[in-house]
Structures are given as structure tokens and as C-alpha cells.
Amino acid sequence: MNCLPMPPRNSLCIVSQWNMTNPDHSDIYFDSFRDTERVRRLAACIRHELAGPSTLMEVCGTHTMSVHRFGLRDLLPTELRLLSGPGCPVCVTPNNYYEQVRLLAQNRDVVLCSFGDLLRVPGRDGSLEDLRVNGADVRVVYSPAQALEFALADPMKKFVFLGIGFETTAPLTAAVIESAQKECCANFFVLSGHKIMPPPMRALVESGEVAIDGFLCPGHVSVITGDAPYRFLAKEKGKPCVIAGFEPVDVLQGLLMLIRQHNERRSAVEIQYTRAVKPEGNPNARKLMRRVFYESDDDWRGLGRISLSGLRIREEYAAYDATQLVPPVEIPPEDLSGCICHKILRGIALPNECALFGEICVPDRPRGACMASQEGTCSIYYRYGR
């Protein structure tokens, strides 16, 4: 079997460095990661080298989207089971956060600023989209900086940015909070729902609900974190980990690297996505996060409360913490009647096992967070997996 040679560990040799750095050849560079022949050869290598049934989990919604969007699942052997994990930040945000948002929306002096996916997540009394129809001032923004701009332009109202996301977006929120302090902006706030990724991965392994043989680790998050946060999975838990990019060649090469680790009885953290991820990550971004946020126990949809998995605003920046505007909310964590999003996020169920999927629950009328978000597993299965 003439399989594609794998790159040396911690390097990537898909295309020349010249193509990567020369802007006149950027199209050639990116097209190479979708090259049909390379994709087919990598898939053939996976089929050839897979020694038996294996269950691998991707913990990033963008990986899930790539697998389905590009039809990679159809190229892979049935013995290779791919599971989606808690990689969608909108999906894992618990009901009590959305209830706090609903309470904020009732205050006509408050303007909510949110990324678009959050607007359609259903709550006990409808979604943010429903609240906006009923008169709440809810604005879609493309960055937290845009929310700060609104606040500076209209000092008579309170502007609350809904901070959702993992290590990828948390530094942006931290930077804007620092900017608000420098600007002495007294009407800008953040309701932090930011979370960090390694703790739920530990929780999934230790729960034992699913026998996970390896993790396809999130590329975007790892640009910030580097490879260190996943080392406990390899050293303590014996789980191979590969940080992979999101194009078809990236995903398949990452899966093949996991299979080869398993075949060689190794457990390590390897980086396939070397064009973006360095082992040390981005130390400056992490310092910025630590200046503004501290780690705390936090609730996750489907996973419950996980130790030191959330990011809260430090006392030095308490003037920008939206929790001073709305009290904590304790409500049952269960999803709406019939929705199994909490199971899908743990990898113990697939969207098509839900009685609501594709009929009652569709992207235009989501019954659960996993259908409301574009990175949600149900939404991805509906758009590409049917």
C-alpha cells in the first residue's frame, strides 16, 4: 500500500514554505489542503492502517463541520467511529446563563450585544430573537470592540457584551475590558460565559460513558494555549492527542496520526496544524487573559459543574462585570422536553437519535442549542449529514 508519508513530528510538509509565505501563491497553498487526490490517498491510508474498531472524538465544531461538509465520513471505514464533543461554545453554555440574559433584556436601559448564534438559543420564555421582537434592544456584533464603540457613543445606556467562547475569543474580551478601563467607560459591561477546553476533556474521559481512543484537539483554541494543556490526557490517561487544522487534508492527516499513535502504542500530543499552532501557543494572549480573568468552577450543558473550567472577571475589573446588574440564577439544567443536546455533547448520542431532529427541531425553529448554533452538531448534521 503506497500511503502518504507522514510529516516528521511537530512539522508539516504538505506544501513548500515558499508557497505559504508568498502572497502571490496563496490560492495554490490553500487549494492544496483540499486536493482531491491527496484526500483520497489519506483516506486509503486510514483504511489500510486502522487495526480494528476505534472511537475518536473531535472537540471543535469546525472539525465536525469539515467532516460532514466535505463528505469525509463516507471515505472512512465503518470501524472508525467519529464523535463530536463539547466544542461548540453556544451549545455548552448552560440554561442559567441564558436566563440571566433574559433578565437583562427586560431592563429597557440595557442594550445586549451578542454574536449572532446566541440569538436563536431557546430558553424558558423564548429566545433572544423573540425578546428583540418584543422590544428588547439586542444587537448583533462581530467583536466585543464593536460593543465598546456603541457604549462610548451612547453613555446614557448600559451596554452588555455577552462573552461566550473558549480560549480563542476570551483574549479579545479581556483586551476590550482593559480598553474600557483606559477609556473610563462606565456604561460597558461583560457577562462572562467564557470557558476553557481541557477540563471538560478530562471530565469526558473520567466519566467512562464513552471509550474514547484519542482526541482531535481544537486548532483555534490551541493557537492560544499551545500543546501543554492536553499533555495530561496523554501522560495520565493514555489518550493520543493531535492538534489538527480544519481543511480536509488537515482532518484526515490528524486522524491518521492518531491511528498511528494507537498502532505504535504511544500516547503523545502531536501538532498537525503547525502552520498556525506553536507548542508554546501565544504567551501574550494568555497573560492578557490572566490579567482580566480568573478560573472558577462553571456549569456546562450536558456535563454539569466542572472544576476550574470557567473564566470570571477579576476584582480589579469588577466595574465591567455584568453580574452586578443581574443576580445569579439557579434553574434546572435539563434541556427542553425531548431535546437530547445534553447527550450529544457527551458523545453518547447522535442527532438522528433524537425524536425532534429534522422535524420539530430544525435550524429555523431550533428546540435546542445544538441546532441553534452553526457549530452545533445537530445543525451540522441537518445541513450536511442528511
Secondary structure, DSSP 8 states (H G I E B T S, - for coil): --------TT---SS-HHHHH-GGGHHHHHHGGG-HHHHHHHHHHHHHH--S-EEEEE--HHHHHHHHHTTGGGGS-TTEEEEE-S--HHHHS-HHHHHHHHHHHT-TTEEEEE-GGGGG---TT--HHHHHHTT-EEEE-SSHHHHHHHHHH-TTSEEEEEEEESTTTHHHHHHHHHHHHHTT-TTEEEEEEEB-SHHHHHHHHHH-SS---EEEE-HHHHHHH-SGGGHHHHHTT---EEE--SSHHHHHHHHHHHHHHHHTT---EEES-TTT--TT--HHHHHHHHHHEEEEEEEETTTEEEEEEEEEE-GGGGGGBGGGTS---------STT--HHHHTTTS--GGGSTTBTTTBBTTB-SSHHHHSTTSHHHHHHHH--
